[in-house]
Amino acid sequence: MTNEVEPRTSIVIFGVTGDLAKRKLFPSIYNLYKKGNLSKDFAVVGVARRDWSNEVLRENVCKSIKNEIGCDVDSLDEFCNHFYYLPFDVTSKDSYTELKSLLTDLDGTFNIPGNRIFYMAMAPEFFGTIAQNLKSEGLTETDGWSRLVIEKPFGHDLPSAQKLNEEIREAFSEEQIYRIDHYLGKEMVQNIEVIRFANAMFEPLWNNRYISNIQITSSETLGVEDRGGYYETSGALRDMVQNHILQMVSLLAMDPPIRLNTDEIRNEKIKVLRSLRSIKEEKMGSYFVRGQYGKGETNGEEVPAYRSEGNVDPNSNTETFVAGKLLIDNHRWAGVPFYIRTGKRMSMKSTKIVVQFKDLPMNLYYDKKKTLHPNLLIIHIQPHEGISIVMNGKKFGPTGETTPVRLDYSNTGSDGYNTPEAYERLLYDCMIGDATNFTHWDEVELSWAFIDSISSAWEKNQATFPNYDSGTMGPKDSDDLLEKDGHHWWPIEKEDLH
């Protein structure tokens, strides 16, 4: 890890004309620059197939920042002058020669000590090709450091992920590879560790003696929109569970690390993924539910079924919803189900974690059980950020009955505090060499191995789709998954605790 607080670096964005660069990368780099977390000695080189110029790229950067952040364009001139464009063919050695020459010139212009970040913001089928050409054409041979940032998906299944990893590892070491999962950059996902390990009221209870179950819900109101072609080859299982959901599970379930550094935290997360109970194909239906949205109503508007979306097979077997029960076979979590669900065209956009604590073995208010509510810890990840604790208090009046009392801490509502964009945080982490919030290959490999067993079982059977209406919280089978264990999904609406 570098100790430089304001890193001097060149950032090469492959696929700079795409949506990711426009919506996330340009505003994030600008925020780092304005906050003083990025040295004024920096350069950004955008490469893509389009026949753009430096001026065209800079105009697009200014437009992006104004749209996403709302800045005065006059304040952007100096910032945008650090951006350069190079028309690029990822399969041509000549393109890499030109890029190497440009980066060498920019090192001199901006006093950059050879530090380079290569950011893959383009189609994943070219990741291996680009990495190998960067190595063979000498772009990683500098006096500074070189790092490769890779967006998901990292492979389509375990064999493809292994193949991609082998190609990349020929050019970059594991320490140089930064696999982005933008959920790990979210404020409240990073807060999971603090909530657990910095509070005496939680960590001693964080085990199967006191916790009944843990629920993770990540719901979207949008459908696949214009991503039907991609989604047909992915589905909710690969798009959300393999990365985002399993990463949150590992953070919630890991043992306390010896110390808070990259290697120790990763080691504990990997132990959790190794402890996930594998599910036999014939029992898959008892642990996992898949769904696909039909037509319905969202935000007062009629919306089509998934099979009617663009670039989608009219008889598609692709799931847009997944619910599952995960069991972690270790001493801490034996017997505690981790329930997960994620889907599109659901009733509300929300990502929440609900930790339900067990009832007291002897409760003095047992006779008034009808009003007794389990204790809950709710971690709100998006769109609102914060923490809620649900406990029991006395109901107002002479009856002596209890009522659930909710204590809320809102991260976004505290003194107008605005949390950093996830990409801003992760870009900075990459610049300073902190890989804690990036995914190690061992995590990728273990998560794909777990997901592939589910995919394999599902691919052998045609599902009965669609099985939930747009604007609902998924198929009934998702509710049945919990009811057979004596549990139920906690509503994601803030006001409804019952």
C-alpha positions in Angstrom: 0.0 0.0 0.0 1.2 3.5 -0.8 1.3 6.1 1.9 0.6 8.9 -0.6 -2.6 10.7 0.6 -3.0 12.6 -2.7 -1.9 9.9 -5.3 -0.2 11.1 -8.5 -1.4 8.7 -11.1 -2.5 8.2 -14.7 -5.9 6.5 -15.1 -6.6 4.7 -18.4 -10.3 4.1 -19.0 -11.0 1.4 -21.6 -14.5 2.0 -22.9 -14.5 5.7 -22.0 -17.5 6.5 -24.3 -19.8 4.1 -22.4 -22.4 4.7 -19.8 -20.3 3.7 -16.8 -17.7 6.3 -17.5 -20.3 9.0 -18.0 -22.5 8.3 -15.0 -20.0 7.1 -12.4 -16.3 7.5 -13.3 -16.1 11.1 -14.4 -18.1 12.5 -11.5 -16.2 10.3 -9.0 -12.8 11.4 -10.3 -14.0 15.1 -10.1 -15.2 14.7 -6.5 -11.8 13.2 -5.5 -10.1 16.2 -7.2 -12.3 18.8 -5.6 -11.9 17.2 -2.1 -8.1 17.1 -2.4 -8.0 13.3 -2.4 -6.4 13.3 -5.8 -3.2 15.2 -6.6 -3.4 18.0 -9.2 -0.6 15.9 -10.8 -2.9 13.4 -12.6 -4.0 12.5 -16.1 -6.9 10.5 -17.5 -6.6 8.8 -20.8 -9.8 7.6 -22.4 -9.7 4.9 -25.1 -12.5 3.5 -27.3 -13.3 2.7 -30.9 -15.0 6.1 -31.7 -13.1 8.7 -33.6 -13.2 11.3 -30.8 -10.6 14.0 -30.0 -9.3 15.4 -26.7 -11.8 18.3 -27.1 -14.8 15.9 -27.7 -13.9 13.9 -24.6 -13.5 17.0 -22.5 -16.9 18.3 -23.6 -18.4 15.0 -22.6 -16.7 15.0 -19.2 -18.0 18.5 -18.5 -21.5 17.6 -19.6 -21.4 14.5 -17.4 -20.3 16.3 -14.3 -22.9 19.0 -14.7 -25.7 16.4 -15.2 -24.6 14.2 -12.3 -23.3 16.8 -9.8 -24.6 20.1 -11.1 -21.3 22.1 -11.0 -20.6 25.4 -12.6 -18.9 24.6 -15.9 -16.4 27.5 -15.4 -14.8 25.6 -12.5 -14.3 22.5 -14.7 -11.8 23.8 -17.3 -8.7 23.1 -15.3 -9.9 19.7 -14.3 -11.0 18.7 -17.9 -7.6 19.7 -19.3 -6.2 16.6 -17.6 -8.3 14.3 -19.9 -6.9 12.9 -23.2 -8.5 10.7 -25.8 -7.0 8.0 -28.0 -8.9 6.1 -30.7 -8.2 2.5 -29.9 -8.3 -1.1 -31.2 -7.8 -3.5 -28.3 -6.5 -6.2 -30.7 -3.9 -3.9 -32.4 -0.3 -3.8 -31.1 0.0 -0.3 -32.7 -2.7 1.1 -30.4 -0.8 -0.1 -27.3 2.4 1.5 -28.7 0.6 4.8 -29.1 -0.9 4.6 -25.6 2.6 3.8 -24.1 4.0 6.9 -25.8 1.2 9.1 -24.6 1.5 7.9 -21.0 5.2 8.5 -21.0 4.6 12.1 -22.2 1.9 12.7 -19.6 4.2 11.4 -16.8 6.6 14.3 -17.8 3.8 16.9 -18.3 2.1 16.2 -14.9 5.1 15.0 -12.9 3.6 11.5 -12.4 6.1 8.9 -11.2 4.9 6.1 -13.5 1.8 5.2 -11.5 -0.9 3.7 -13.7 -4.5 2.4 -13.2 -6.0 0.5 -16.1 -9.8 0.5 -15.7 -11.8 -2.0 -17.7 -15.2 -0.2 -18.4 -16.1 -2.3 -21.4 -17.2 -5.7 -22.6 -15.6 -8.5 -20.5 -14.6 -10.7 -23.4 -11.7 -8.3 -24.1 -10.3 -8.2 -20.5 -7.8 -11.0 -21.1 -6.7 -9.6 -24.4 -6.1 -6.1 -23.0 -4.3 -7.3 -19.9 -1.9 -9.5 -22.0 -1.2 -6.7 -24.5 -0.5 -4.2 -21.7 2.1 -6.6 -20.5 3.6 -7.6 -23.8 3.9 -4.0 -25.1 5.6 -2.8 -21.9 2.9 -0.5 -20.5 3.2 -2.1 -17.0 7.0 -1.6 -17.0 7.4 1.7 -15.1 9.2 3.1 -12.1 5.8 3.3 -10.3 3.0 0.9 -9.7 0.4 -0.6 -12.2 -3.1 -1.8 -11.2 -5.9 -3.4 -13.2 -9.5 -2.6 -12.2 -12.1 -5.0 -13.5 -15.9 -4.5 -13.5 -18.3 -7.4 -13.1 -19.2 -9.9 -14.4 -15.9 -11.7 -13.8 -16.9 -14.7 -15.9 -20.2 -16.3 -16.6 -19.6 -19.4 -14.5 -16.7 -21.1 -12.7 -14.9 -22.4 -15.8 -15.1 -19.0 -17.7 -14.0 -17.2 -14.5 -11.0 -19.5 -14.2 -10.1 -19.0 -17.8 -10.3 -15.2 -17.5 -8.3 -15.3 -14.3 -5.5 -17.3 -15.9 -5.3 -14.8 -18.8 -5.1 -11.8 -16.5 -2.7 -13.5 -14.1 -0.2 -13.9 -17.0 0.1 -10.1 -17.0 -0.8 -8.9 -13.5 -0.2 -10.4 -10.0 -3.2 -11.0 -7.7 -2.0 -7.9 -5.7 -2.3 -5.8 -8.8 -5.9 -6.9 -9.7 -8.8 -4.9 -8.3 -12.1 -6.6 -9.0 -14.8 -4.1 -8.3 -18.1 -4.9 -6.6 -19.6 -1.5 -6.2 -21.8 -2.7 -3.2 -18.5 -2.9 -1.2 -18.1 0.8 -1.7 -21.5 1.7 -0.3 -21.3 3.5 3.1 -23.7 1.2 5.0 -22.1 -2.1 3.6 -18.8 -0.8 4.9 -20.6 0.0 8.2 -21.4 -3.6 8.8 -17.9 -4.2 10.2 -18.1 -1.1 12.4 -21.6 -2.1 13.7 -20.3 -5.6 14.6 -16.8 -5.0 15.8 -17.1 -1.6 17.5 -20.2 -2.2 19.7 -20.3 -4.3 22.8 -24.1 -4.5 22.5 -23.9 -6.5 19.2 -20.7 -8.6 18.8 -21.3 -10.8 21.9 -24.8 -11.6 20.5 -23.6 -12.1 16.9 -24.1 -15.9 16.9 -26.6 -18.8 16.8 -27.3 -18.5 20.5 -29.0 -15.1 20.1 -29.9 -14.6 16.4 -32.9 -16.4 14.9 -32.3 -15.5 11.3 -30.8 -12.8 9.0 -32.6 -11.5 5.9 -31.1 -9.6 3.0 -33.5 -8.0 0.5 -32.3 -6.1 -2.6 -35.4 -5.1 -4.7 -35.8 -3.0 -7.8 -38.8 -1.4 -9.3 -37.2 -1.2 -12.8 -37.4 -4.0 -15.3 -34.5 -5.0 -17.6 -35.1 -1.8 -19.7 -32.7 -1.9 -22.6 -30.5 -4.6 -21.1 -32.6 -7.6 -22.3 -29.7 -9.1 -24.3 -27.3 -9.0 -21.4 -29.9 -10.2 -18.9 -30.9 -13.2 -21.0 -27.4 -14.6 -20.5 -27.2 -13.6 -16.8 -30.4 -13.6 -14.8 -30.8 -12.4 -11.2 -28.7 -15.3 -9.8 -25.5 -14.3 -11.7 -26.3 -10.6 -11.8 -26.9 -10.1 -8.1 -26.4 -13.2 -5.9 -23.0 -14.3 -7.1 -21.4 -11.0 -6.2 -23.4 -8.4 -4.3 -25.5 -10.7 -2.1 -22.8 -13.2 -1.2 -20.4 -10.4 -0.4 -22.9 -9.0 2.1 -23.4 -12.5 3.6 -19.7 -12.9 4.1 -19.4 -9.6 5.9 -22.3 -10.4 8.1 -21.1 -13.9 8.9 -17.3 -13.6 9.1 -15.5 -14.0 12.4 -13.7 -11.0 13.8 -10.3 -10.6 11.9 -7.1 -10.5 13.9 -6.6 -6.9 12.7 -8.4 -4.6 10.2 -6.2 -5.0 7.2 -6.9 -6.4 3.7 -5.5 -9.9 4.1 -7.1 -10.6 7.5 -10.6 -9.4 6.5 -10.4 -11.3 3.2 -9.3 -14.5 5.0 -12.4 -14.4 7.3 -14.7 -13.7 4.3 -13.2 -16.7 2.5 -13.8 -18.9 5.5 -17.5 -18.0 5.3 -17.8 -18.9 1.6 -16.0 -22.2 2.2 -18.6 -22.9 5.0 -21.7 -22.4 2.8 -23.6 -25.6 2.8 -23.8 -27.1 -0.7 -27.2 -28.2 -1.9 -28.0 -31.4 -3.7 -29.8 -31.0 -6.9 -32.9 -33.0 -5.8 -33.3 -30.7 -2.7 -32.7 -27.4 -4.6 -36.4 -26.5 -4.5 -36.4 -26.6 -0.7 -33.7 -23.9 -0.5 -34.0 -21.7 -3.6 -36.9 -20.1 -5.5 -36.8 -18.4 -8.9 -39.3 -16.1 -10.4 -39.9 -14.0 -13.5 -42.1 -10.9 -13.6 -45.3 -10.8 -15.6 -47.1 -7.6 -16.6 -48.4 -5.4 -13.9 -48.4 -1.9 -12.5 -45.4 0.1 -11.2 -45.7 3.7 -9.9 -49.2 3.9 -11.4 -48.1 2.8 -14.9 -48.8 -0.4 -16.7 -45.6 -2.3 -17.5 -45.0 -5.3 -19.7 -43.9 -8.8 -18.7 -40.3 -9.8 -18.9 -40.9 -12.0 -22.0 -42.3 -8.9 -23.8 -39.2 -6.8 -23.2 -36.8 -6.0 -26.0 -34.2 -8.7 -26.9 -35.8 -11.3 -24.7 -36.8 -14.8 -25.8 -40.7 -15.0 -25.7 -40.3 -18.4 -24.0 -37.4 -17.2 -21.8 -36.4 -19.4 -18.8 -34.3 -16.6 -17.3 -35.1 -15.6 -13.7 -35.7 -12.0 -12.7 -36.1 -12.9 -9.1 -34.2 -15.2 -6.7 -35.0 -16.1 -3.0 -32.9 -18.5 -1.1 -32.0 -20.0 2.3 -28.3 -20.2 2.9 -26.9 -22.2 5.8 -23.3 -21.7 7.1 -21.9 -24.8 8.6 -19.6 -23.5 11.3 -19.6 -23.1 15.0 -20.9 -19.5 15.0 -23.8 -19.9 12.6 -25.0 -23.6 12.7 -28.7 -23.6 12.5 -29.2 -20.0 11.6 -30.8 -19.4 8.2 -29.6 -16.5 6.0 -32.6 -15.6 3.8 -31.8 -13.7 0.6 -34.1 -12.3 -2.1 -33.5 -10.0 -5.0 -35.6 -9.1 -8.0 -36.7 -6.7 -10.6 -40.2 -5.0 -11.1 -40.8 -5.3 -7.3 -43.0 -3.0 -5.3 -40.1 -0.8 -3.9 -36.5 0.0 -4.6 -34.6 -1.0 -1.5 -31.6 -2.8 -0.1 -31.9 -3.8 3.5 -30.4 -6.3 6.0 -32.7 -7.4 8.9 -31.1 -9.3 11.8 -33.9 -10.9 13.9 -32.9 -11.9 17.4 -34.3 -14.8 19.3 -37.1 -14.4 21.8 -36.1 -14.6 25.5 -36.3 -18.2 26.8 -38.5 -17.0 29.6 -40.4 -13.8 28.9 -42.5 -12.1 31.6 -44.8 -10.8 28.9 -45.5 -14.2 27.5 -49.2 -13.9 28.3 -49.3 -10.8 26.2 -47.5 -12.5 23.3 -49.9 -11.1 20.7 -48.3 -7.7 21.2 -44.7 -8.9 21.6 -42.4 -8.1 18.8 -38.9 -9.7 18.1 -35.9 -7.4 18.5 -34.6 -6.4 15.1 -31.4 -4.7 13.8 -32.1 -3.2 10.4 -29.3 -1.9 8.2 -30.6 0.3 5.5 -28.2 0.3 2.5 -30.1 2.1 -0.3 -31.8 4.3 -1.3 -31.8 5.5 2.3 -28.8 4.9 4.5 -29.0 4.3 8.2 -29.6 1.9 11.1 -32.8 1.0 12.9 -33.2 -0.9 16.2 -36.6 -2.4 17.0 -37.3 -3.1 20.7 -40.3 -3.5 22.9 -41.7 -0.8 25.1 -44.9 -0.3 27.1 -48.0 0.6 25.1 -49.4 3.9 26.3 -52.4 3.3 28.6 -53.4 1.1 31.6 -53.3 -2.3 29.9 -49.6 -3.0 30.4 -49.3 -4.4 26.8 -46.1 -3.9 24.8 -45.5 -2.2 21.5 -42.6 -2.2 19.1 -40.5 0.9 19.4 -38.2 1.9 16.6 -35.0 3.8 17.1 -33.7 5.3 13.8 -30.3 6.7 12.8 -30.3 8.2 9.3 -27.0 8.6 7.6 -28.2 10.8 4.8 -30.4 12.9 7.1 -27.7 13.9 9.7 -26.7 17.5 9.3 -27.2 17.3 5.5 -24.4 14.8 5.4 -23.9 13.3 1.9 -22.1 10.0 1.7 -19.5 9.5 -1.0 -20.5 7.7 -4.2 -19.4 4.1 -4.0 -17.2 4.5 -7.1 -15.5 7.5 -5.6 -14.5 5.5 -2.6 -13.3 2.5 -4.5 -11.3 4.6 -7.0 -9.5 6.2 -4.1 -8.9 2.9 -2.4 -7.3 1.6 -5.6 -5.1 4.7 -5.9 -3.7 4.3 -2.4 -3.3 0.5 -2.8 -6.0 -0.6 -0.3 -7.7 -3.7 -1.7 -9.9 -4.4 1.3 -13.1 -3.5 -0.5 -12.3 -5.4 -3.7 -12.9 -9.1 -4.4 -10.0 -11.6 -4.1 -9.9 -14.4 -6.6 -10.6 -17.0 -3.9 -13.9 -15.2 -3.2 -14.8 -15.2 -6.8 -13.9 -18.9 -7.2 -15.9 -20.0 -4.2 -19.0 -17.9 -5.0 -19.1 -19.2 -8.6 -18.8 -22.8 -7.4 -21.8 -22.3 -5.1 -23.8 -20.5 -7.8 -23.1 -23.0 -10.5 -24.8 -25.8 -8.6 -28.0 -23.8 -8.5 -27.8 -22.8 -12.2 -27.2 -26.4 -13.2 -30.3 -27.6 -11.3 -32.4 -24.9 -12.8 -31.2 -25.3 -16.4 -32.4 -28.9 -16.4 -36.0 -27.9 -15.7 -38.3 -25.5 -17.5 -39.8 -23.1 -15.0 -43.5 -22.0 -14.9 -43.1 -18.4 -15.8 -44.2 -15.7 -15.3 -45.0 -16.4 -11.6 -45.2 -12.9 -10.0 -46.9 -9.7 -11.1 -44.8 -6.5 -11.6 -45.2 -4.2 -8.6 -45.3 -7.1 -6.0 -42.6 -8.6 -3.8 -42.1 -11.7 -5.8 -43.7 -15.2 -6.1 -45.7 -16.8 -3.3 -43.1 -19.6 -3.1 -40.7 -17.0 -1.7 -43.0 -16.5 1.3 -43.5 -20.3 1.7 -39.7 -20.7 1.9 -39.7 -18.9 5.2 -43.1 -20.0 6.5 -42.1 -23.6 6.6 -39.3 -22.6 9.1 -41.8 -20.5 11.1 -40.4 -17.2 9.8 -41.6 -14.5 7.4 -40.1 -11.8 5.3 -39.9 -8.5 7.2 -41.6 -5.8 5.1 -39.2 -3.2 3.6 -41.6 -0.4 4.1 -40.3 1.9 6.9 -43.6 2.3 8.7 -44.8 -1.3 8.8 -43.2 -3.5 11.4 -45.9 -6.1 11.7 
